[in-house]
Amino acid sequence: MEENKDKRVLNIELDDEVKKVSITGLDQDEKVVMKQELNDEDLEQVAGGFWFYKPSCSLIGS
């Protein structure tokens, strides 16, 4: 099976009151293919403006 390497960019603005974000990726069959949680420390690092943060997503079924 050939793997699709195309990527999409997602930009999100969060209120300062947000302390945790969960991201779940579903494939065309509605199966979970990735899941990532960002806690308050991760969000601070991302929002700092000087960091490029690429979380390591746990791939399910790989």
SULURUR-V899756 format. One record per residue. N is the residue number from 1. PSI is psi in degrees with one decimal (* if undefined). Layout:
N;PSI / N;PSI
This chain:
1;132.4 / 2;131.1 / 3;132.8 / 4;120.6 / 5;6.2 / 6;144.6 / 7;155.3 / 8;150.1 / 9;135.2 / 10;121.9 / 11;132.1 / 12;135.4 / 13;130.9 / 14;145.5 / 15;151.8 / 16;-18.9 / 17;-16.6 / 18;126.1 / 19;-9.7 / 20;138.3 / 21;135.8 / 22;134.9 / 23;127.2 / 24;128.9 / 25;128.8 / 26;145.0 / 27;-174.3 / 28;-20.1 / 29;13.3 / 30;23.0 / 31;140.5 / 32;123.2 / 33;-14.3 / 34;152.4 / 35;134.0 / 36;137.1 / 37;134.5 / 38;121.3 / 39;-175.5 / 40;-39.7 / 41;-43.9 / 42;-44.3 / 43;-38.9 / 44;-41.8 / 45;-43.8 / 46;-40.3 / 47;-6.1 / 48;-21.9 / 49;-21.1 / 50;-2.4 / 51;140.3 / 52;114.3 / 53;120.7 / 54;97.7 / 55;147.2 / 56;112.3 / 57;141.0 / 58;115.5 / 59;130.3 / 60;129.7 / 61;9.9 / 62;*
